[in-house]
Amino acid sequence: MEEINLAFVMFSIVSTAILLNTSLVIGFSLVDIHIKEIIWKIIIASMTVSVLFEGVAIFYHHDIYLIIRYIILIPISVWYFRVSFTQTMIALLLGMTFDLAIVHLLEQNLFEILITNRMGEDDLVIHVLYTLFIMMNNVFITIIMYQKRPSLFPSKWFRMFQLQEEQTKMYRLYTFFVVLILGALNSFFYKTFLELPYFRTSFRVFIIFWTILLCVLLVYLLRHALNYQLERSQFFLDKQYQTDLQSFYKVIRSQRHDFNLHLNAIYGMIVSGKYEDSREYIDEVVEEAQHINDLLPIKHPATGAMLNTLSEIATQENIQMEFDIFDDLKEIPCSVYEINKIIGNLVQNAIDAAGNQLSKDERFVHVYIGREYEQIVIRVSNYSTMDLSKIHEMFDIGYSTKEGHEGIGIPSIESILSNYNGVILPEKENNTLYMYVRIPLTQDNQ
């Protein structure tokens, strides 16, 4: 008898672990987390939580454990899976929806209606058989999710939190309502699950169809609402790009006008025989236009416009700014907005630091963009006397060497890079600070 009880406990542990594993795989897949990178962590976490709760259930079982185990998975997911809190909350709520709606209110409820009511609730064999069927069904669902990787919340939805303040508030508010709706729906499912034994068979059949309808409507409404919000954000970004492009276009028109004036001046000097003066004049013209020519390899005009604007700011502050661009950023996985935020923050920080220097030789900023080992490399360097022990403080939110700055530049870059397995690394050589950004071109973990 003890052997049977032990076997049943082990069977319950495995059953719960598989259910939790399937719920987590579904939840994290729907928020666009690459399951292949964390599948073993999900399995370990599911088994650990299952052993914990099934072990406690031997002495004291309570239906509230179904909710508590998902609450415990919140810190586990944030710390162990390295998933953001917002994605974790939505993923676990979606996983709980599958657990309550599909497994408990649909599958188990259906089995109890078709089999248990006819053969008896105490029939252990029947209970084991339909539990085993549900386990195999969950394994099958896990395999499908693992291979197909369906996504309800695209990863760029969570990256939209990095937009301007007004857009960020809109996304946070919308995400709050999504969490609220999922929480309310799960509360309804959980209460219905608790009351199932007291319902008539006809009403339990009604619950099955009602559960299916709610789940379908939830997926449909969320998908369409999310797409609508993303389209609105894309429209907002397009307006920003158009502003940058107009700035770039004005610079080009200005250069064209200046070019005509320079051409007339050079022609006049050559006609007058002032060849040495014309050579010196041409050297000055070439040097003035060099920074624009340096930016021509970049594929995205908005990025070129931003760098041109920063270059003009540097020139106004008597800061020498140089570009070495060996990659056009055509294959970089980031959006144009994210590229501008990464490069713009690095260059602006370098300009601020260079502006604090007194010597002309120390007032410089150098920007390098290239490709190494299938990685995009962005390097921004400037003169710095910062102590090596304080370099890590740049990565703290709120840190800034300039009064009035919020100090969110480097942390915001880290936030973007985390979506692409990119890294940002500081390096100091003599009195030059180098900020390296590396972004893999192949995004296998997204």
C-alpha positions, -999 to 999 in steps of 0.1 A, spaced: 0 0 0 29 24 8 45 16 -25 12 25 -43 10 58 -24 47 66 -32 41 58 -68 10 80 -69 29 109 -53 57 106 -79 31 105 -106 15 137 -92 49 154 -91 56 145 -128 21 155 -138 23 189 -121 58 195 -134 47 188 -170 17 211 -166 38 239 -152 64 234 -179 38 236 -206 22 267 -191 56 284 -189 66 275 -224 33 289 -237 35 320 -216 71 329 -225 66 320 -262 36 343 -264 57 372 -251 83 365 -277 110 349 -255 132 324 -273 123 292 -256 153 272 -269 176 293 -248 158 287 -215 140 254 -220 162 235 -195 158 263 -170 120 260 -174 122 223 -169 143 226 -137 121 254 -123 89 234 -131 102 203 -114 115 222 -84 82 240 -78 62 207 -84 83 188 -58 78 217 -33 40 219 -37 33 182 -41 55 176 -10 35 201 10 2 186 -4 10 153 12 3 168 45 -20 196 36 -36 201 2 -54 233 -8 -66 246 -41 -49 280 -35 -16 263 -42 -25 265 -79 -22 303 -77 7 304 -52 30 284 -74 27 310 -102 33 338 -78 65 320 -67 76 317 -103 77 355 -107 110 361 -89 123 328 -103 116 340 -138 131 374 -133 163 362 -116 168 327 -131 154 332 -166 167 368 -169 133 380 -182 121 415 -176 94 419 -149 67 431 -174 73 401 -197 73 378 -167 40 390 -154 22 387 -188 39 354 -195 28 339 -162 -7 352 -165 -10 337 -200 4 304 -186 -21 305 -158 -49 311 -183 -38 279 -201 -36 260 -168 -70 271 -156 -90 274 -188 -77 247 -210 -65 220 -185 -89 224 -156 -121 238 -171 -118 222 -205 -99 189 -204 -104 178 -168 -140 190 -167 -147 172 -200 -132 139 -187 -152 141 -155 -184 146 -175 -178 118 -199 -161 92 -177 -159 99 -140 -197 105 -136 -203 71 -151 -176 50 -135 -172 67 -101 -150 94 -87 -130 70 -67 -118 49 -96 -80 53 -93 -73 37 -127 -96 61 -146 -81 90 -127 -46 79 -137 -56 73 -173 -71 107 -180 -43 124 -161 -18 105 -182 -37 116 -213 -36 152 -202 1 149 -195 8 135 -230 -14 163 -245 7 189 -226 39 174 -238 26 175 -274 16 212 -269 51 220 -255 68 204 -286 45 224 -309 53 257 -291 90 249 -290 91 243 -327 66 269 -340 74 297 -315 40 316 -319 40 351 -305 12 372 -293 32 400 -278 61 408 -302 94 417 -285 93 452 -300 62 458 -279 84 457 -248 111 477 -265 86 505 -271 89 514 -234 121 531 -245 102 557 -265 97 593 -255 79 600 -223 44 604 -238 47 572 -257 61 553 -228 32 563 -206 8 551 -232 25 517 -234 27 513 -197 -10 522 -193 -20 497 -221 2 470 -205 -14 477 -171 -49 471 -187 -37 439 -203 -24 426 -169 -57 437 -153 -78 419 -179 -57 387 -177 -59 389 -139 -96 393 -138 -101 365 -164 -80 341 -144 -99 351 -112 -131 341 -130 -116 308 -142 -102 300 -108 -135 307 -90 -154 286 -116 -129 258 -111 -135 258 -73 -173 256 -78 -172 229 -105 -182 200 -82 -214 218 -72 -226 225 -108 -250 203 -127 -237 184 -157 -255 207 -182 -240 238 -167 -205 222 -168 -210 216 -205 -220 252 -208 -188 262 -190 -167 243 -215 -181 262 -245 -180 295 -225 -143 289 -217 -134 282 -253 -152 314 -264 -135 336 -238 -100 322 -248 -106 328 -285 -120 363 -279 -90 371 -256 -65 361 -282 -83 378 -310 -88 411 -292 -53 412 -278 -37 405 -312 -57 432 -330 -53 458 -301 -15 452 -300 -12 455 -338 -31 488 -336 -9 502 -310 23 491 -328 10 507 -360 4 540 -341 39 538 -327 54 532 -361 35 562 -374 51 582 -345 85 570 -354 80 577 -391 73 613 -382 105 614 -362 124 600 -392 108 625 -415 120 653 -392 156 639 -393 154 635 -431 143 671 -435 172 682 -414 196 662 -436 180 675 -468 185 711 -456 221 704 -450 225 689 -485 207 719 -501 229 743 -481 260 724 -493 248 726 -529 244 763 -526 278 768 -510 293 745 -536 282 768 -564 297 798 -546 329 780 -540 331 768 -576 327 804 -588 354 816 -564 378 789 -575 371 796 -612 378 833 -606 412 826 -589 423 801 -616 414 826 -644 434 853 -625 464 829 -622 462 826 -584 469 789 -584 484 786 -549 454 806 -535 430 783 -553 447 752 -539 445 765 -503 409 775 -509 401 740 -522 417 724 -491 395 745 -469 364 735 -488 373 698 -487 379 699 -450 346 717 -443 326 691 -463 346 660 -451 323 652 -422 293 649 -445 312 627 -469 322 605 -440 285 598 -432 275 588 -468 281 551 -463 254 548 -437 223 532 -452 197 550 -430 193 587 -438 179 593 -403 211 580 -387 232 601 -410 210 632 -402 215 626 -365 253 622 -367 255 653 -390 235 673 -364 258 661 -336 288 669 -357 276 705 -362 271 708 -324 306 696 -319 320 721 -344 301 750 -327 318 739 -294 353 737 -311 354 700 -307 371 680 -335 348 651 -345 360 624 -369 342 594 -384 355 560 -396 325 542 -411 333 508 -426 298 493 -424 266 508 -436 245 492 -408 222 476 -434 222 443 -416 221 454 -380 190 438 -363 180 470 -344 154 494 -357 166 528 -369 151 544 -338 172 521 -316 204 527 -337 200 564 -332 194 560 -295 225 538 -291 249 559 -312 233 592 -302 237 587 -265 273 576 -269 283 605 -291 264 630 -270 281 618 -238 315 620 -256 307 656 -268 297 666 -232 330 651 -219 351 667 -246 334 701 -240 348 701 -205 384 700 -217 405 732 -221 433 720 -244 425 719 -281 442 685 -284 418 671 -258 386 684 -274 380 655 -298 354 628 -305 361 598 -327 333 575 -340 341 541 -355 314 518 -371 325 485 -385 320 447 -385 341 421 -367 334 384 -364 298 387 -376 292 415 -351 284 452 -356 310 472 -337 304 508 -326 332 526 -309 331 561 -296 362 576 -280 371 609 -263 396 624 -239 388 615 -203 405 617 -169 379 596 -152 393 572 -127 391 535 -137 373 526 -104 344 549 -114 338 537 -149 313 512 -137 292 540 -122 283 551 -157 260 521 -159 239 532 -129 207 550 -136 209 586 -125 247 589 -129 259 619 -149 290 641 -150 270 671 -163 246 691 -141 210 689 -153 213 655 -171 192 626 -159 219 600 -164 198 575 -183 218 573 -215 240 542 -208 212 522 -190 189 529 -219 215 515 -243 219 484 -221 181 480 -222 181 480 -260 212 458 -263 196 432 -240 170 425 -267 197 416 -293 224 399 -271 245 429 -275 270 443 -250 284 477 -241 320 478 -227 341 507 -215 379 506 -220 405 532 -210 439 536 -226 461 564 -213 437 593 -212 413 581 -239 380 565 -230 366 540 -255 330 529 -254 324 497 -273 291 484 -284 289 449 -300 257 436 -316 256 401 -331 242 400 -367 227 365 -361 199 367 -336 194 330 -327 181 338 -292 154 362 -301 
